[in-house]
Amino acid sequence: MMLRRFVVLLHEHPDGDHWDLMLETEPALTTWAVPPQPLPLHSFECRVKKLPDHRRDYLDYEGPVSQNRGFVRRLDSGTYEIFETPEISETFEKHEIEVTKNFRLHGKLFNGILSVRQFNNDSVTFCFNNSQASRAVLATGACPRND
């Protein structure tokens, strides 16, 4: 199984800070804007915004973003793999899940399972579980709360 790289950047943006989570794909980086989460990172679930694919240079880049779009610095990086789970039928916030993709992230902060859930209304939700909570996701598809 081929491991690919990922990076999470803190994007200090004039319109508000967010994290850019980027997964290495061919030929670019699949990217989402993620609301910042409390650290240390355990488990979380949140809506995210799909962004246009980014250049692979961002895997190693920290610094100013062109056209006065702020500054990025690395929060975490590592490798990831895609894996399949049994099909889980569920309703979330009254929207049927259309697509769920699961990734096992191997980073320092992001070390666990990331489920990307695309709904039929085009909204996207991330469900991240650290390594300790990952077995529950595989067994039930549920995202433990960070209470």
FENCOR-V113189 format. One record per residue. N is the residue number from 0. RES is the residue in three letters. PHI is phi in whole degrees, -180 to 180 (999 if undefined). Layout:
{{N | RES | PHI} {N | RES | PHI}}
This chain:
{{0 | MET | 999} {1 | MET | -87} {2 | LEU | -89} {3 | ARG | -112} {4 | ARG | -92} {5 | PHE | -136} {6 | VAL | -146} {7 | VAL | -120} {8 | LEU | -112} {9 | LEU | -81} {10 | HIS | -102} {11 | GLU | -83} {12 | HIS | -109} {13 | PRO | -56} {14 | ASP | -91} {15 | GLY | 129} {16 | ASP | -77} {17 | HIS | -156} {18 | TRP | -96} {19 | ASP | -105} {20 | LEU | -98} {21 | MET | -125} {22 | LEU | -110} {23 | GLU | -68} {24 | THR | -133} {25 | GLU | -103} {26 | PRO | -100} {27 | ALA | -131} {28 | LEU | -110} {29 | THR | -72} {30 | THR | -133} {31 | TRP | -131} {32 | ALA | -92} {33 | VAL | -120} {34 | PRO | -59} {35 | PRO | -57} {36 | GLN | -114} {37 | PRO | -63} {38 | LEU | -110} {39 | PRO | -70} {40 | LEU | -80} {41 | HIS | -113} {42 | SER | -132} {43 | PHE | -156} {44 | GLU | -137} {45 | CYS | -159} {46 | ARG | -79} {47 | VAL | -129} {48 | LYS | -116} {49 | LYS | -71} {50 | LEU | -108} {51 | PRO | -59} {52 | ASP | -58} {53 | HIS | -112} {54 | ARG | -66} {55 | ARG | -64} {56 | ASP | -56} {57 | TYR | -68} {58 | LEU | -61} {59 | ASP | -123} {60 | TYR | -95} {61 | GLU | -139} {62 | GLY | 147} {63 | PRO | -68} {64 | VAL | -101} {65 | SER | -58} {66 | GLN | 59} {67 | ASN | 54} {68 | ARG | -99} {69 | GLY | 101} {70 | PHE | -143} {71 | VAL | -122} {72 | ARG | -140} {73 | ARG | -74} {74 | LEU | -95} {75 | ASP | -162} {76 | SER | -157} {77 | GLY | 170} {78 | THR | -119} {79 | TYR | -147} {80 | GLU | -138} {81 | ILE | -90} {82 | PHE | -142} {83 | GLU | -98} {84 | THR | -126} {85 | PRO | -58} {86 | GLU | -60} {87 | ILE | -118} {88 | SER | -95} {89 | GLU | -155} {90 | THR | -116} {91 | PHE | -130} {92 | GLU | 50} {93 | LYS | 66} {94 | HIS | -120} {95 | GLU | -71} {96 | ILE | -75} {97 | GLU | -95} {98 | VAL | -140} {99 | THR | -126} {100 | LYS | -118} {101 | ASN | -116} {102 | PHE | -130} {103 | ARG | -100} {104 | LEU | -96} {105 | HIS | -121} {106 | GLY | -130} {107 | LYS | -81} {108 | LEU | -86} {109 | PHE | -94} {110 | ASN | -129} {111 | GLY | 165} {112 | ILE | -106} {113 | LEU | -113} {114 | SER | -105} {115 | VAL | -104} {116 | ARG | -112} {117 | GLN | -101} {118 | PHE | -99} {119 | ASN | -70} {120 | ASN | -99} {121 | ASP | 72} {122 | SER | -77} {123 | VAL | -127} {124 | THR | -124} {125 | PHE | -98} {126 | CYS | -127} {127 | PHE | -113} {128 | ASN | -131} {129 | ASN | -66} {130 | SER | -55} {131 | GLN | -68} {132 | ALA | -93} {133 | SER | -63} {134 | ARG | -61} {135 | ALA | -65} {136 | VAL | -65} {137 | LEU | -64} {138 | ALA | -80} {139 | THR | -122} {140 | GLY | 80} {141 | ALA | -85} {142 | CYS | -103} {143 | PRO | -59} {144 | ARG | -82} {145 | ASN | -95} {146 | ASP | -86}}
